[in-house]
Amino acid sequence: MTEGLDGDVRRRCYLQYGSTLRNLGRLDKSVTVFEKARREFPDSVALGAFEALSLHAAGRVNTALGSLLALLADHVHSEEIERYKPAMRGNAEYLTSLDSSATSESAR
């Protein structure tokens, strides 16, 4: 048995904590909380959506949109979406790479 919160309560606390940090303007910490939460709960659509809000607020707009496209591809099941999932995933990866490239260039 582990100490602390687990399961759905833990997932919801991550979401609320990360969102509170975003609302307080602690954007880097908010993104970090959501990254950790998504590793623990990779199938949580709610965590993914709120992570995108934090990424957007932190100026990582391409990654935010890319993560939402990936959420759609992974969790929306409709005949129309099925046809375009490879393109959606490809665009998600491309958009995320744009922010990664910009971060690498600004560090130089």
N, C-alpha and C positions, 0 to 999 in steps of 0.2 A: 504494500500500500504506500502511495506517495503522499507527502504532505501538501497542503494547499488545495487549490481549486482544480477541477478536472472536467472533462466533457463539455457539454453545452454551456454550462455556467462559465467555464474558463474562456471559451470562444467568445461569448457575449461580453465578458469583462475586457478582453483584448480589444474588441470593437469599440466599446465605450471609452476605454482609456486612450486608444489611438485617436479617436475622434475628439476627445477633450483636449489632447495635446495639440491637434490641428487647430481647434478653435482658439486656443491660447497663443497661437503663433509659434509653437515649438515644433516646427515642421520636420526638421531632421529626426528628432526623437519620435515623432508620429510615424514617419516612414519606417524607421527601425522597428518599432512595435509591430506594425502591420507585416513587415517582412518576416519577423519571428512567428507571428500568428499564422501566416500563410504556410510556413514550413510545417507547423503542427496541424493545421486544418486546411490542407490544399484544396479540398472540395467545397469550401465555404464560399458561396456566391456573395453573401453579405460582406464578408471580410474583403473579398476582392473588389467589390464596388466601393467600399469606404477607403480601401487602400488607394484606389484610383483618385479619389478626391484629395487625399493627402499628397500623392505624387503631383497632381495638378497644382495644388497650392504651393508646393515646393519648387514650382517652375519646371517640372519634368513632364511637360504636357504631352510630348510624344509617347513617353512610357505610359502615361495615364490612359491615353486613347488605345495604345497597343494592348494594355492589360484588359481593357473593356472588350476589345475585339476577341481576345483569347477567351474571356469569360463567355461571350456569346457562342463562340465555336464549341466550347466544352460543355456548356450547360443548357443551351436552347436547342430543343429538338423539334424541328419542323422540316418538312420536305424542302421548302425553299432554302433554309439555312444549310441543310445537309449538302446541297450542291456546291455551295461556296466556302465550305469550311477550310479547304486547303488554301484558298486565296486569303481568307480572313486570317489564318494562322501566319501565312507568309507576310502579310501586311503588318501584323502585330509584331513579328520579329524585326522587320525593317524599321518600324517606328521606334521601337525600343532601342535599336542600334543607333538611331540619330541622337538620342540623349546621351548614350554611352560615348559616342564620338565627340560630342560637344564637351562633355565632362573631361575627357582625355586631353582635348586640345586646350582647354582653359587651364589645366594643371601644368602645362608646359611653360 
